[in-house]
């Protein structure tokens, strides 16, 4: 991929193995996927979560969803917070996540990213729109399907929602071979609903490139 630092704008996606850097989370993810695959009568997949980098006019931002209690030693650029598992539990920092728009931030375990950086777009207007949308993402409950989308809300939902609402093309993005990104379709489902509502109100479609 070309040096994004020399581009006026670039949106870059990374696929990180679920539980990268932590055996407990990775093991639980594998058990969950094995049980789900058995129920759905398919082979188990490798599970991934996503993170974004946005380069815009010399600045670099990391956008991701992470536990609110993780590494409080630095400012992470948190712009939104939401509950984990159940809304009532969100009263405790142990059961809250934060959405970060972190200038010059870092992505934990980036060295474990599979497939390297994936270029999503280089349009300045869309990159700026994506950054502006980050504080507007609905604070839905992580790990729950409050949208009745058939999938839980998580970091992949955040990524796909941001890409769709900023008129990138998340429908063309797929995880690495033999991989699955739980929650991706939940973000797309929310983006479609918001786009449909916007179309009814204004007559202008808000999500370009929707593919069903």
C-alpha positions in Angstrom: 0.0 0.0 0.0 1.4 3.5 -0.8 2.7 5.6 2.0 -0.5 7.0 3.5 1.4 9.8 5.3 2.0 11.4 1.9 -1.7 11.3 1.0 -4.1 14.2 1.7 -6.5 11.6 3.1 -6.6 7.9 3.7 -8.9 5.5 5.6 -7.2 2.3 6.6 -8.7 -0.8 8.2 -6.9 -3.5 10.2 -8.2 -7.0 11.0 -7.0 -8.2 14.4 -7.6 -11.8 15.6 -10.1 -11.9 18.4 -8.2 -12.0 21.7 -4.9 -10.9 20.2 -2.4 -10.6 23.1 -4.7 -12.4 25.5 -5.2 -16.2 25.8 -8.4 -16.0 27.8 -10.4 -14.0 25.4 -9.0 -15.9 22.4 -9.9 -19.3 24.1 -13.4 -18.1 24.9 -13.9 -16.8 21.4 -12.9 -20.2 19.9 -15.3 -22.0 22.2 -18.2 -19.6 21.3 -17.4 -20.0 17.6 -17.2 -23.8 17.8 -20.6 -24.0 19.5 -22.2 -21.6 17.1 -20.7 -23.4 14.1 -22.1 -26.7 15.4 -25.5 -25.1 15.8 -25.4 -23.7 12.3 -23.9 -26.9 10.9 -20.8 -25.3 9.4 -17.1 -25.3 9.9 -15.7 -23.0 12.6 -14.1 -19.8 11.4 -11.3 -17.6 12.7 -12.8 -14.5 14.5 -11.6 -11.0 13.9 -12.3 -7.5 15.2 -11.6 -4.3 13.3 -9.9 -1.0 13.9 -9.5 2.1 11.7 -6.9 4.6 11.1 -7.8 7.9 9.4 -5.1 10.1 7.9 -6.2 13.6 7.1 -4.1 16.5 6.1 -1.1 15.5 8.2 -3.0 14.2 11.2 -3.5 10.6 12.1 -6.4 9.2 14.2 -7.1 5.7 15.6 -10.8 4.8 15.8 -11.8 1.8 17.8 -14.0 0.4 20.5 -12.2 -0.7 23.7 -13.0 -1.4 27.4 -13.3 1.8 29.4 -11.0 0.5 32.1 -8.1 -0.5 29.9 -4.8 1.4 30.3 -6.0 4.7 31.9 -2.4 6.0 31.9 -2.9 8.1 28.8 -5.7 10.1 27.1 -7.4 7.9 24.5 -9.6 10.5 22.8 -12.8 8.8 24.1 -15.8 10.5 22.5 -18.6 8.0 23.4 -19.3 5.4 26.0 -21.7 2.6 26.3 -22.7 -0.4 28.5 -21.4 -3.9 28.2 -23.7 -7.0 28.4 -26.6 -5.1 30.0 -27.5 -1.4 30.4 -27.8 -1.6 34.1 -24.2 -2.9 34.4 -22.9 0.2 32.5 -23.0 2.1 35.8 -19.7 0.5 36.6 -16.5 1.3 34.6 -15.9 -2.5 34.5 -18.9 -2.9 32.3 -18.4 0.1 30.0 -16.8 0.4 26.6 -15.5 3.6 25.0 -15.4 4.7 21.4 -12.1 6.4 20.7 -11.1 9.0 18.1 -7.5 9.2 19.2 -5.1 11.6 17.6 -1.7 9.9 17.1 -3.1 6.9 19.0 -2.0 3.3 19.0 -3.8 0.1 18.1 -3.0 -2.7 20.7 -1.5 -5.8 19.2 -1.2 -4.2 15.7 1.7 -6.5 15.0 -0.8 -9.4 14.9 -3.0 -7.8 12.3 -3.7 -10.2 9.5 -3.3 -9.1 5.9 -1.7 -5.8 6.9 -3.3 -2.4 6.4 -6.4 -2.4 4.1 -7.0 0.8 2.1 -10.7 1.7 2.3 -10.7 5.2 0.7 -8.6 8.3 0.0 -11.3 11.0 -0.4 -10.8 14.0 1.9 -14.5 14.8 2.3 -15.4 11.3 3.2 -12.5 10.9 5.6 -13.5 14.1 7.4 -17.1 13.0 7.5 -16.1 9.7 9.1 -14.2 11.5 11.8 -17.2 13.8 12.5 -19.5 10.8 12.8 -17.5 9.0 15.6 -19.2 10.9 18.5 -22.6 10.3 16.9 -22.5 6.5 16.9 -25.4 5.1 19.0 -24.3 3.9 22.4 -25.9 0.5 22.0 -25.1 -2.4 24.5 -22.0 -4.3 23.5 -22.7 -8.0 23.1 -26.5 -7.6 22.7 -28.7 -7.5 19.6 -30.8 -4.5 20.5 -31.4 -3.8 16.8 -32.9 -7.3 16.1 -30.3 -7.5 13.3 -29.4 -11.1 14.1 -25.9 -10.1 15.4 -24.5 -8.5 18.6 -23.2 -4.9 18.7 -19.4 -4.7 19.0 -16.3 -3.1 17.5 -17.1 -4.5 14.0 -20.5 -2.8 14.2 -18.8 0.5 14.9 -16.5 0.1 11.9 -19.1 -0.9 9.4 -21.5 1.8 10.6 -18.9 4.5 10.3 -17.9 3.4 6.8 -21.4 3.2 5.6 -22.5 6.5 7.0 -19.5 8.3 5.6 -20.3 6.8 2.1 -17.4 4.4 1.9 -18.2 0.8 0.8 -18.2 -1.6 3.7 -20.3 -4.1 1.7 -17.2 -4.8 -0.4 -15.0 -5.5 2.7 -14.4 -9.0 3.9 -12.3 -10.5 6.7 -9.3 -12.6 5.9 -9.7 -16.1 4.4 -11.6 -18.5 6.6 -12.5 -15.6 8.9 -15.6 -14.1 10.3 -16.3 -10.6 11.7 -19.2 -10.9 14.2 -21.2 -7.7 14.5 -20.3 -6.4 11.0 -23.9 -6.8 9.7 -25.3 -5.1 12.8 -23.6 -1.9 11.8 -24.8 -2.2 8.3 -28.4 -2.8 9.4 -28.4 0.3 11.5 -26.9 2.4 8.7 -29.6 1.1 6.3 -32.3 2.1 8.7 -30.9 5.5 9.2 -30.5 6.0 5.5 -34.1 4.9 4.9 -35.3 7.4 7.5 -33.2 10.2 6.0 -34.6 9.4 2.6 -38.2 9.6 3.8 -37.5 12.9 5.6 -35.4 14.6 2.9 -35.7 12.6 -0.3 -31.9 12.1 -0.2 -30.3 8.7 0.3 -27.7 8.8 3.1 -25.8 5.5 2.5 -24.3 5.0 -0.9 -23.5 1.6 -2.3 -26.0 -0.4 -0.1 -26.1 -4.0 -1.1 -29.1 -5.5 0.6 
